Amino acid sequence: MSMRKLLAVCAISAAFFTIPALSQPVAAEDINDWIKQRCTSEWPADYRMQVYCIRKQIEGAQEIGRLAGGEASNGDLREILSTCVSEWGGPGKNADWRMISYCYSKQREAWQTMKKL
């Protein structure tokens, strides 16, 4: 397994073990398989888009793993992350990691704005 893939697996695993909505233990290899399966199903005849989709989903999963173990590990930001996971996560196999990350980013931005009002 390459170092990049190993880091992705660790980040994704961290997300599953630290976010209540995804707290079911899942093998990291399964998550990678789910991402690949999701992207190949979404883009069955477009290999360029499959690769793009896989890369973006892994990036999103890595970001969620970092957030879950860092700034979003408690308080309001954890609640924001949990809400985004609930909205875009679905069962682990159907999680849209890219949208969870995007949702969190936009909600965090609005949360910061609200604190200033």
HUPE-V699603 format. One record per backbone hydrogen bond with DSSP energy under -1.0 kcal/mol. CO is the residue of the C=O (numbers start at 1). NH is the residue of the N-H. If there is no record, write none. Layout:
co->[CO	CO]
nh->[NH	NH]
This chain:
co->[2	3	4	5	6	7	8	9	10	11	12	13	14	15	19	20	27	28	29	30	31	32	33	34	35	36	37	38	39	43	46	47	48	49	50	51	52	53	54	55	56	57	58	59	60	61	62	63	64	65	67	70	75	76	77	78	79	80	81	82	83	84	85	88	91	92	96	97	98	99	100	101	102	103	104	105	106	107	108	109	110	111]
nh->[6	7	8	9	10	11	12	13	14	15	16	17	18	19	22	23	31	32	33	34	35	36	37	38	39	40	41	42	43	46	50	51	52	53	54	55	56	57	58	59	60	61	62	63	64	65	66	67	68	69	72	73	79	80	81	82	83	84	85	86	87	88	89	96	94	95	100	101	102	103	104	105	106	107	108	109	110	111	112	113	114	115]
